[in-house]
Amino acid sequence: MRELTDEKLAELEAMAKAATPGPWSFRERAAEDYMVGSIDYEWIAHVWHHEGDAAFIAATDPDTVLSLIAEVRRLRADLAAAQTEAARSWDAFWAALTALECVCPTMGDQPTCRAIDRMRKVLVETEGQS
């Protein structure tokens, strides 16, 4: 599957904005002879023998493509925000764990301190595995 880079999304967006506005539909003119057009009956494509291709072309009108591009960009922004928040949370967790470890020497061999020590060991072992 082809990667949708930012450049490719911009290229598709420019093409969609330059294309005949949708929605588009298709109809069979004769046996296995399909025409794809806008609702104003402006013909977009002529497809021979492949109804599936005609249906796909009609389904990918400019508004649909622009909506898909907007959704990809929104999801990428949401993912970036979630990754940033996860990194902040991880940093805060490590800071809290470190602070608790500083208190443990004054508490003696308490179960809480042993649990904190085990937790740190597990986290250090698994940190690079996600």
ChimeraX attribute file (.defattr): number of C-alpha atoms within 10 A of each C-alpha:
attribute: neighborCount
match mode: 1-to-1
recipient: residues
	/A:1	3
	/A:2	5
	/A:3	7
	/A:4	12
	/A:5	9
	/A:6	12
	/A:7	9
	/A:8	12
	/A:9	19
	/A:10	13
	/A:11	11
	/A:12	17
	/A:13	20
	/A:14	13
	/A:15	14
	/A:16	18
	/A:17	13
	/A:18	10
	/A:19	13
	/A:20	17
	/A:21	16
	/A:22	17
	/A:23	16
	/A:24	24
	/A:25	21
	/A:26	24
	/A:27	14
	/A:28	15
	/A:29	10
	/A:30	9
	/A:31	8
	/A:32	12
	/A:33	15
	/A:34	22
	/A:35	23
	/A:36	24
	/A:37	24
	/A:38	17
	/A:39	13
	/A:40	10
	/A:41	12
	/A:42	13
	/A:43	15
	/A:44	18
	/A:45	14
	/A:46	14
	/A:47	19
	/A:48	15
	/A:49	11
	/A:50	11
	/A:51	17
	/A:52	11
	/A:53	14
	/A:54	23
	/A:55	18
	/A:56	13
	/A:57	18
	/A:58	23
	/A:59	18
	/A:60	17
	/A:61	21
	/A:62	23
	/A:63	19
	/A:64	16
	/A:65	18
	/A:66	19
	/A:67	12
	/A:68	15
	/A:69	18
	/A:70	14
	/A:71	12
	/A:72	15
	/A:73	14
	/A:74	12
	/A:75	12
	/A:76	12
	/A:77	12
	/A:78	12
	/A:79	12
	/A:80	12
	/A:81	12
	/A:82	12
	/A:83	12
	/A:84	12
	/A:85	12
	/A:86	12
	/A:87	12
	/A:88	12
	/A:89	12
	/A:90	12
	/A:91	12
	/A:92	12
	/A:93	12
	/A:94	14
	/A:95	12
	/A:96	12
	/A:97	15
	/A:98	13
	/A:99	11
	/A:100	15
	/A:101	17
	/A:102	12
	/A:103	11
	/A:104	16
	/A:105	11
	/A:106	9
	/A:107	11
	/A:108	11
	/A:109	10
	/A:110	11
	/A:111	10
	/A:112	14
	/A:113	18
	/A:114	13
	/A:115	11
	/A:116	16
	/A:117	15
	/A:118	12
	/A:119	13
	/A:120	15
	/A:121	12
	/A:122	11
	/A:123	12
	/A:124	11
	/A:125	10
	/A:126	10
	/A:127	9
	/A:128	7
	/A:129	7
	/A:130	4
